[in-house]
Amino acid sequence: MTQAQLVPWRRAAQSASFVAFATLAVWVGRGAATSARNLLLAYFAVDPLVLIGTLVAAHVLVTVSLFALLTVVASVLFGRLFCGWLCPFGSLHTLALAWARRGRRRRLPDNASSVRRSKYFGLLVLLAAATLGVNLFGVFDPLSLLYRSLVGGLLPALGLAADASSGAVFDADPTLLDWHLTAWSEPVYGAVHEGLFAGRHYALAGGFVLLALVLVLLVVNVRWPRWWCRAVCPLGALLGLLARRPLLYLAQRDADCSGCGLCTIDCPGAAQPDKPGDWLARECFGCLNCVASCHKDALAFDWRSPRWIAAMRRARVTAAAASPASVAPATVASPVNLARRGVLASLAGGLVGAVAARTSPQARGLVFEPTLIRPPGARAEPEFLARCVRCGACIQACPTAALHPAWDEAGLEGVWTPVLVARVGYCEFNCTRCGEACPTGAIELLTREAKQRLHIGLAVIDTARCLPFAFERDCIVCEEHCPTPKKAIYFVPTDVRTRDGTTRILRQPRVDPDLCIGCGACETKCPYRDRAAIRVVSANEARNPANKPFLSGLGGLGG
């Protein structure tokens, strides 16, 4: 099999990687078996950015992330094959590029030096911020970006489309004569609803932004092919640094090259395969498009031991004259020229940004955001933020859709980290999926018994809205849905004087802070659909001793 014949295999590998990534995302949302969750975690385990982010920012070596060394070694030996063959986000860009070109072969824009350097400067900014404990790698990491866009944007959009289309058919069916479309549409809707969403009406806060962001990045391929991979992607920058001088080289038969430029037309990385001596190994995706497009067989990838490179370069002219068809290795271009001023500016920008993210009173632990309720098992906020890569795996794993990507609840540093929104869903009493899905240990894996005792917040009653307090109406919904074995919500019979002067006894709810775990079931089920009369706040969370409303030794309420 020739190298050109490997191109369909590369396309198949890209397609399989993306399909597997998306399928695993759906399976995790359905409460997949441990094996499926482990396969999903394998994607993040081989991501060097996850390893570096947690190591530099949190000073923690996540054992499973050591598999990222396989990607490091492969990049040193073979170049950026991960970008060209396995990266699911890169696969989407390849598909978008193929759609944008639609059979038209036009020369791709050159990979200008400023474009090439931008991703390396971005990597330095992220590294500098991580040294101060601000881990923003997950915001730009392609695997995390794609996953949270799938689970936060695409799946909710598909759910909305399924609900809307099925509802439209159901409403219109009586007017469609004898077609009886609902006999066909309802089973299809049921299969989609159960298969993709496990029976949930899936909706996440900010899902439109997540979906729109990825769509914009894909549409940009119309003008700048694989712009994300070439100019922004920090993972691509890291792998490019590792692949500066790979053992697998693009070799050229200069005598056979006609200078047609077809190789540059089909090169998505603008790695300059047409320029002898200036092939950019650090920009090459190893896609083999250049080899397949060359009708003269003037290009081929070949192995060269590093100790032979210098000798073969010196003998290049002589070898070409003696045997015009011989294969000579192209000279690898020098490392990308990062000017000292640019490097210093990038490092300074990362440090200043990290300091700015930590200057708010909330970031310094002087005040606490009541709506910032983390999943059970979440570590103390500084360590949690240093470990979390914003992948959204815990959000997708949550069976009640209680976890959502944060926006301003945790400040700039906490964008897209998971928070519990009890108005939408509650933390299931017997569930530990979020800890099982977390790839970095930002959420600890708890036993069911430990999780059931863990306080993630505290329910508080708004007496101005609560029916037994404010409107003299009976209501026991919050107590009914409280999951703790000994109810954390209890009733106090109270004499209430009504408008007509009579007195009646109403059972008014109270919250026992020693028993309340902050799961949010009471808020989710409260009859108010706008703003619940009982709400969960972050106070009394076990992970933060400073966020306690009770003074120890007073009334038996522990701090």
N, C-alpha and C positions, 0 to 999 in steps of 0.2 A: 504494500500500500504506500503510495506516494504521500508527501506532505500535503499536497493540494487536495487529496482525497480525504484528508482528516477534517476539512472544513465542515462538512455535514455532521461529523461526529462532535465537533465543537459546538455547533448550533444545537444539537440534541442534548449535549451536556448542559448548556445554558438553560434550555427549556425545562429539562428535568429538574435542575436546581431551583428554578423559580416555582415550578408547579409543586415540588416537595415543600418548599418554604411556605407557600400559601396554604397548601393542604394541612400542614402541621399547625398553622395558625388557627384554622377552623377546628381541627381536632382538639386542640388545647381548650378552645372555648366550649367544646362539648364535654369537657371533663375526661379527656383521653387517658388511656392507661399510661403508666409510668414510662414504658418504652417509647411512646410517641413524644412525651414531654422531654425525654432525654435526647431524642433525635433533634428536636427544636433547639434545645440547649447546646447541641453540638455546633450549630451555626455560630452561636456567640462564643463558644469555647475556642474556636479556631480563629477568632477575630483578635489580632494583636492590639487593636485600640482598647478593647475591653481589659486586656491584661495590663497595658501601660496606664490606663486611666485609674484603675483601682490601686495599682501599685504605687503610683506617684502621688495621687490625691489622698487615698485612704491609708497608704503605707501597709497594705494588706495584699498578700499573695493568695489569690483564689486558686485552689489546687486545679480545678477543672480547666482554668484558663491557660494552664501550662501546655495544653494542646495547641495553643497559638504558635508555639515554637515550630510546629510542623509547617505552618504557613510561612514563618520566617525562613526556615531552611529551604523550602521550595522556592521562595522568591529569590534567594541568593543563588540558587543553582539554575533555575529556569526562567527567572524574570517574573513579570506581573501576570502569571497565568491565572492566578485567583481572580483578577479583574476581568480577564477575557473568557474564562471558562466556567467559573463557579459562582461568582458574586450575583445573587438574585436581582439586586438593584441594577447592576451592570447589564444583566440580561434584559431588563425592561428598557433600558436605554438603547440597546441594540435593536430591539423590536421597534421602538419609536423611530430610530434612525432609518430602519428598513421601510417603515410606513412613510416617512417624510420623503424618502428618495423615490419610492414606488417605481422601481425599474429604471429611473433616470440616473445616469452616471455622470456626475459633475465633480469637479475637483473640490476637495474639502479645504476649508481655510487652513492656512499654515498654523502650526502650533507656536505662536509668537512667544518670545522669551518672557514677556510680562505675564502672559497667560500661564505658562509653565511654572513660573516662580510663585504665583499667587497661592497655590495649594500648599507649598512648602512654608511660606510665611504664615498661613493659617494654622498649620501644624505646630509651628513654634509658639503662636499665640495660645493655643490650647495647652501645650506643655507648660508654658510659663504660668498660666492660671492654675494648672493642676498642682504645681509646686506649693501653692498657697492653700491647697485643699479644695479648690473650686473645680469640680470635674464636669466639664462641658463637652467632653468627647462624644457622649451619647446624643447630643443635639445634632451633630454632623456625621456621626458614624452611619454609613450607608445601610447596614443591616438594621440598626435601631430605627432609623428614619423610615425605611420601607415597612417594617413590622408595625410600628405605631400608626402609619398611614393606612395600612390594610385593615387593622382592627379598629382604628378610631374614625376612619373616613369611608373606606370602600364598603366594608361590611354593613355599617349603618345605612349607607346609601342603597345598597342592594336590598336591605330589609324594608326600607321605605318604598322602593320600587315594587317589591313583592306585595306589600300590604295594599298599596294604591291600585295596582293592576288587578289583584284579586277582588278588592272591594268594588272596583268599577264593573268588572264582569258580573259579580253577584248582584249589584244594583240594577244592571241593565238586562239581566237574564229574562225576566218576565216579558220584556218587550221584544225579545229575539225569536219570536214565533216558537217553532218546535225544536230549536237547536239544542236547548238545554246545556248551555256551555258550562254551567256550574258543575255538572256531572264530571266534566274533564278538568276544569280549572281548580276546583277545591282539592282533589288529590294531589295535583301538582304543587299547589300552594302549601299543602300540608307537608309534602316531602321536602320542599325548599325550606320551609319554616323550621322543621325539626332537624333537617340535615345540616343547615348552615348556622342556625341560631339557637339550636337546642330548645326551641319553644319560647325564646325570649323575643320581645319586641326591642330590638337592639338599637340604642341611641346613646351617644356619648357627647358630653359637653365639648364644644370646639371641634367636632368632627369635620365640619366643612372646611375649616382652615387647614387641617392636616391633609385632607384629600386634595384641596386646591393647590397646596404647596407642591405636592408630588406631580400633579398634572402640569403645573407650570414648568417644573424642572424637565419633564418629558417633552413638552411642546417646544422648549428652547432648542431641542435637537434639530428642529427645522432650520434654524439659522446657524447654530454652532453645534456640530455633531459631538455627542458625548461630552458636552460642556462641563457637566458635573464632574465626570471622571478626570477630565484634563485640567480643570481650573480650581475646583473646590474641594474635592473629596480628600479628607485627611488620611483615610486608609490608603488611598492611591498614592498620596505623597510618601507615606511611610514605606510602602512596598516599593515605590520608585527609588527611594534611598537605598534600600536593600538590594535592588536589582541594577545598580549602576554598572557592575561588571559581572554579569552572569556567565556561567560556563556554557550556556546554550546561546550561541551567537547567530545573528543573521549574516550569512555569507553571500557574496556576490560574484558572479562570473562577469567581470567587466567587459570582456571581449564580446559576449553575447548580448549585452544590454543595448537596446535600440533607442533608449531615452524617451519612450512613449509616455511615461508618467502614469501608467495604469496602476502601478503599485501605490502611488500616493493618493490616487482617487479612492481606492478602497481601504486606505489605512485610517481607522477611526481615531487613533491616537496621535496622528500626525507625527509619527516617529521618524520621518525622513528616510524611508527605505530606499529611495532613489539616489541618495547622495553618498557615494563611497567615502568611507572614513568619517561620516557624520551621522550614522544611525544612532538614534536616541534609545538606548536600551531601557532607560528608566521610564520612558513614555510608551513603550511597546506593550500591548496587551497579549501578545502571543496568539493572536486570533488566526494567523496564517492567511489572511486575506491577500496580503501582498504576494505571497508565493503562488496562491491559486490564480491571481489575476495576470501573472506574468506569462505571456505566450512563448517566450524565448527560454524558459527555464533558467533565467539568469539569477534567480534568488533561491536560497535554501537555508534552513536552519541547520547548524552543524555544531558538534562538540569540539571544543578546543580547550586543552589544559592551559591554565594561566601561565605556566612556565614556558610554554611554547609561543605565546602570543608575540612577545617582542621579537623572537627569532623569525617568526613567520612574516612579521611586518617588514623586517629588513630584507627578507628574501622575496618580497611580494613582486617587485618589478621583474626580477630574474625569472621567477616561476611563471608569471604571466606570459613572458616572451617565449619561454621554452614550451609551455603547454597552454595555449590560449583557453582551453576549456576547463582548466583546473579550477577548483574552488578555493578562494582565498577569503579569509575572514575579514569582515568589515571592521574598521577601527571603531572602537566604542568612543562616543563623544565624551568629553570631559564632564565631570559633575556639573550640575546646574549651578550657574554663577549667582550665588546669593550675596549681594553686596553687604558689606559690614553694616552700613547704615540701615539697610532693610532688616537685617537680622536683629540688630539692637532695637529698632523701632517695634518689631514684632514682639520681642521679649518684653519690652516696656509696656506695650499695649496689653499683653496678657496679664502682667502684674497689676497694672492700673485697673483693668477691668475686674480682676479678682478682688482687689481692695474695694472698689466701688460697690461690688455685689455684697460685700460684708459690712457696709457702713450703716445700713438701716437698723433701727432699734430692734426690729424683729429678727434680723440676721444675727445680731449680737446677743440675743436671748433676754433683752430687757422687757419686751412685751411678747405676747403670743397671739397668733391669729386663731380665733375660735373655730373657723371653718377648716383649718388645716388638720384634718384627721387622717392619719396614716394607716395603712393596712396593719393588721395584727402581726406582730413580729418585726415591724420596722425598727431599725436601730435608732439610737439618739440622732437627732436631726443633722448635726454636722457630719457624722459618719455615714448616715443614710444618703445624704447628698453627695458625699465623696465616692460612694460605691454605686449609686444608681446610674444606669446608662440610658434611662428613658426609653427602653425598648418597648414597653407596653405589654410584656408577657403576662404580668400579674393582672393587668386590666382585662385582657382577653380571657384569662383563666377564671375570673370571678363569675360564679354562676348566677348571681342576682344583678349583674351590671351595676354594682355599687361603687366600683372604682372608676375614676375618670382622670384624664390628664389635667394637671394643674395649670393655671395661667398666672394669676397674680397672688394666689394664696400664700405661696412660699417665696415670693420675690423673684427677681431675675434668675437667681441661681437655681430655683426650683421649677422652672418652666418645664412642663410635660412630665413631671414626676407624678406618681399616683396619689390621689386623695380620695377619701370616701365621701360621696354625696348621698346622704341618707334620704334626701327627698326623692331620689330616684330609686335607690335600692339599699338594702341593709346587708350587714355582714352575717352570713349564714353561720349559725352557732356551731355546726359540726364540720365546717369546711376549713381546710388548710391549703387550698390550691395555690394561693398567691405565693406562699413561701416555697412551694414545690416548683413553681415556674420561674422564680427569680434566678438569673444566671450568675449574679455576683455576690449573693449573700446580703444584699441591702435589706432584704426581708428574710429574717431567720426562719428556718424550717422548724415549726413547732409541732409537738404532739397534739393530738386533739384535746387531751385533758389540759395541757398547759395553755392552749389557745383559749379554751372556754373560761379560764380563770383570769385571762389577761385584760386589763383595762386599756382601751384605746381612746376613751372619751367619757363624757358624762351627759346624761339626759337632763335637761332643765325644762321646767314648765312655765309657759307664758300664761299667767292667770288672766290676762286681759283678753285672751282668745279661747282658753280652755272652756268647754261647754259647761261642766259642773260649776266652775268658778264664775264665769262671766254671764252666762245666759240661763242658769237654773235648769239645765237639761242634763239628763242622765247620759253618761258615756263611759264605757269600760274598755274601749278598743285598745288603748295603749297597754293596759294590764294584761289583756288577753294574749297579746302578741309578744310579750316579754318572754324571752327564751330561757332565762336562768332558772335552775331547778327550784330555788326559793325566789319567788318573784321579787325583782328589784323595784317594781312599781306596786305599791299597795294603796289601799283606800282608807280614808279617815271619814267616818260618818259625821256630817256637820249639819247643824240646824241652820237653815237658810230662810230668811223672811222674804216672801214673794211680793209682787207688786200689789196684789189685792189684800195684803196684810196677813195672810195665812203663813204658817210655818211648815216647812217640809224638810225632810232629811235627805241630803244628797251625799253620795259617796265621792269625795274629792280625792284625786290622785296625789300621791307623794312619791318621791324617788329616794331610795336608799342608796347613798353614794358608795357604801362598802360593797354592795352587790351589783350595782350597775356597771356593765362592761363597755358601754358606749357603742353597742352594735348597730343602733339606729333603726331597729325594727319598729319601735314605737313611732318614730318620726315618719317612716315610710308608710305606715298604715293609718296614721292620723286622718280623721275624716276631712280635715281641711286639705284642699288640693292646691291652694296657692302657697300659703306659708303655714307650716304646721304649728299647732299649739304646744307641742312638746318637741324640742329640738336637741340634737346632739352637738356638743361643743368639744373642743380638744382638752378642756380642763380635766385634771385627774388622770391624765394618760400615764401609764406605767413607765414609758421610756424616758420621761422627762420629770425628774423630781422637783424641778423648779416650777413646773406648771401645775401646782396644787392649790386649790382654793381653801383647803382646810388646814388649820393649825393643829399640829400634833398635840395630843393630850387634852383637847377640848371636846367634850361630848363623845369621846371614844372614836373620833374620826381621825384615822391615821393620815400622816402626810406622806 
